[in-house]
Each structure stands twice: as C-alpha cells, then as structure tokens.
Amino acid sequence: MKTKKLLYIEIAADIKEDILSGVYEVDSYIPTEIELEEKYQVSKITVRKAVDILVQEGYLVKKSGKGTRVISNRAFNKLSKAVSFSHILENMGHKLEKKVIALEEVDPASTIPEVKKMGTHVVKLTRMYLLDNEPYILFDHYLPNAGNLAELKKDKTSLYSWLTKQGTGISYIKDAFSVETASEEVKQALQLKGDIVLKRTRHSYNATNKLVEYSIGHYDTMKKLYEIEYEI
C-alpha cells in the first residue's frame, strides 16, 4: 500500500508499469478514480493529475460516462512529439502485423562491434512486419539475454515493454537511415520487386549509457513510404 505522501508522478509511473506489464491490457479500463484513491490513499486531485499525465503521453483516454481506457502499451508514445509510424499506418486504414521469424542466442565470439558492447549473453530476434498481409519490414534485433525468452517468441510482444519488464529501461534512442542494395536474403524475405531498400539502424541506451538494443531494419518503401508526423 502506498502512503498519502506519494506524488502524482509516482502514481502515474506505477500505473504505466501496470500497463506495460499487462495488468491493464489495451482496450481495458483502469480502476475508477475512487478505487485509485483507495489504492494509493491519496486525494481525487492527485489521482486526476496522475491520469492526466498518462493521457498526455498517449497511454490512456478518458471516456465520458464509461471510465478511462488503455489505448497503448508501447513503451514510447510521445517521443519528441512524433507520431509512431505504426500509428500512422493504422490511422490510414492499413493492417500492420508482426511475426516472429527466429529467436536465437548469439555466439559470444561475435565480431559485431555493437553485440560485443552488450556482453556475452545476447540474443537475436528476427521479426517480419506484414503490411496488409504482405512482407514490408524485416528487422533483426540484438538484445541482452535477460531471461523470459518465451515471451519474446510471441508475435504480439512489445519489444520495449519486454525490456522494461526485465529491468532494462531505455533512456534514449538513436536512429540512422540509409538507402542500400538489398542482399539476396532480404530480397527473398521481403519479396522485393527491385533492389533498393531503406535501411534503419537503431541504438538504444539505458540511463548509464549502456547499449541495450541494436536493431537493423529493412523497409520495402515501394509498397509504402516511411513517414513521420510531428505534433506542433
């Protein structure tokens, strides 16, 4: 039980953790204001401030007469006020699905510089994103082998929610984009009609500046351009 001195920011963080860990699933409703007041032993104003934070961050939406509904369990929603690409596609009426292709342990003797930085216990997760049932994005994610790999094998598992559950929080991310000639492996996987793909390289770091994710994605932009929307 939390004390009355618990700040609304801490309550927001606690509710957010429950969302990321699946206690409150997407499309479900969080407890009522009265229930949250009793749970945290705080005032109605404190509860409302906590909920407002999560509404602003894109995790919750208030429904008049119904309650407060969970609309996202992604670890990052309002990053730099940019709307995520998946949200853009969904809002345009596209269907975006992810499928796990493979999950394997990486050889400790790997010569990949980024993998070396993560230590000797690293796994490689390969996922395919399907756009309207067609191959669209192929991603290789290198991650610390923190256990609970069974969860990673599930198609719908959020990568960053999984990292958060393992105690590996993300403080900042660096993305780099380039255009390159696709390898035969990427051509076959994405069923490319041409030779060129958009390559995305991601480095994610924790609060101590340790690399905790290294990912390489290949996008078939002939099917759909990669777009970014910013809130002004």
N, C-alpha and C positions, 0 to 999 in steps of 0.2 A: 504494500500500500504506500502510495506517495504521500508526502506531507503537504500541508497548506502552503508552505513556502516554495513549492515547485513553480517555476516560472512558466509562462505560456509557451516559451520557446522550447523548453524541455518536454512539455506535454506534446507539442507538435512533433518533436523528434521521436517521441515514444510511439505516437500513432503512426507516423511514417514508417517506423521499423515494423510495426504490425502489418502495414500494407505490403511492404517489400517481402516480408517473410510468409505472407499468405494467410495471416489471421483474418484480415479483411480482404476478400477477393474482389477483383474488378467486377463492377455491376452490383455488388452487395452494398448494404448500408451500414455505416458505422453506428455505434451506440448513440442514443439520443443525448441532448445536452444534459438532461437531468441525470442520466446514467453516467456520463462522463464526469459530472460534478461530484457524484458519489464515489466514483472510482478513484479520482485524483484528489478528492477533498479540497476543491477549490471553488471559486465563485463562477457564476454564469458568464461574467465578463471575461474571465481568464480562459474559459473553455472556448468562447467565441473567438477570441484573439488567436488561439492555437489552431482552430479550424480554419480561420481566415488565411493563415499562413499557408496551409496545405491547399486551399482553394487557389491562392495566387500562384503556387508552384505547380498547379496542374494535376494534383492527385485527387482532389475532391470537387464535387459540385453540389450546391445546395438546391434541393427541390422543394418548393413551397408546398406544405401540407403532407410531404412524404418523408423528408429527412435529408440526410447528407450522404450522397452516393460516391463510391470509389470509381474513378474513371481511368486511373492509370496506376500501374505498379512498376513503371520504369524508374530506374534509379536517378535519371536526369530528365527533367521535363522542360525547365526554363533556362537551359544553358545559354548564356549570352542573349537571352530573349529570342532564340532561334527556334522555329517550329521544326520538330524532327521530320526527316524525310518520310518515315513510315506514316506519320500523321497526315502529311500532305497527300500521299498516295491514297490513304483510306478516305480522306475528305473528298477526293476526286472520284470516288466510287470504285477504285481498284481493290482487288483482293490480294493481300500480301501474306504469304505463309513462309515459315522457316522449317526446314527439315534437317535433322542431324544426319550427316553422311558418315562420319567416323569420329571416334574418340580414342586416342592412343597416347601412351607415355612416350616422351621424347628421350632419345638416347642422351645420357649425361655428358657424353663426349661431343655433343653437337657443336658445330663450328659457327652457328648463327650467333652473332655478337649479342643480339637482344636476348636470346634464350640464355646465354651464359650469365647475363646480368641478373636473371631471375633465380639462379641457383641450379642445383642438380635435380630437383624434383619438379618437373614441368610436364604438362600435358598439352596435346594439340587437338583442338576441337575444330572439325570441318563442318560447316553448315551451308546449305543451299537455300536461297530465298527465291520463292516462286511468285511471279507477278502474273495474276490471272491464270494460274496453273502452268506457266511457262518458266523455265530457268532464267533467272535475271541477275542474281548476285551470288558469287561464290566467295566464302570467307574462311580463312584459316586463322584461328585464334590460339595463341600461345598463352597459357595461364599457369599459375602456381598450382601444383598438385596438393590442394588443401583438404582432400577427402571429399566424401559425399559425391563421388563421380556419377552415381546412379541418377542424381537429379540433373546433371549436365546432359545426360543422354536423352532427356525428354525434349521433344520438339519445341514445346511452348515455354521452356525455361528461359527467363530473362537472365542474360549473362551478368549484368551488373547487380541484379538482385542476388544472384548466386554468390558473387564475390562478397557482397555485403554480409550475407549470412555466414561466410567463412571468416569474417572479421577482417576482410581486406577492403577497406574503404578507398574510394577514388577521390583524390583531391583535385587533380586537373588532367586534361587530355590534350594531346597534340595530334592533329590530323594533317596529313600531307597528301596531295592529289597529283597524279601524273598520267600521261597517256602512253601506252606501250603496245607493242605487238604481242598478242596473246600466245602463250605456249600451247602445244597440242593438247595438253591435259585440260587447260582452261577452255580451249575451243570446244572440245568434246563435251565437257561438263555443262557449259552454257549454251551449247548448240548454236555457236556463233555463225552468222552468215558472212561476216567479214573477218578481218584480222586484228582490228584495233579494239582495245578495251580501256575503260577508265580504271586506274589502279588507286586504291585508297590505303594508306599506311597509317596505322594508329598506334600511339604510345600512350599508355595510361599510367599515372603515378599516384602513390599514396601520399599521406601527409609528411612522410620522411624522405620524399623524393625517390622512393624505390620503385622501379618499373614492375608493375603487377599485371600488365596485359600488353601483348604485342600482337597486332592483328593486321592481316593483309586481305583486302577485298578486291574483287574484280567485278565491274559493273558492265552489263551489256546496254550501253546507252543508245543503241539503235532501237531497242524496244521502248525505252523511256529515259529521257534526260534526267540527270541528277539535279534536283532543285533544292534551294534553301529559301525559306521565308523568314523575315525578321519582323518582330513587333516593334513599332516605333513609339 
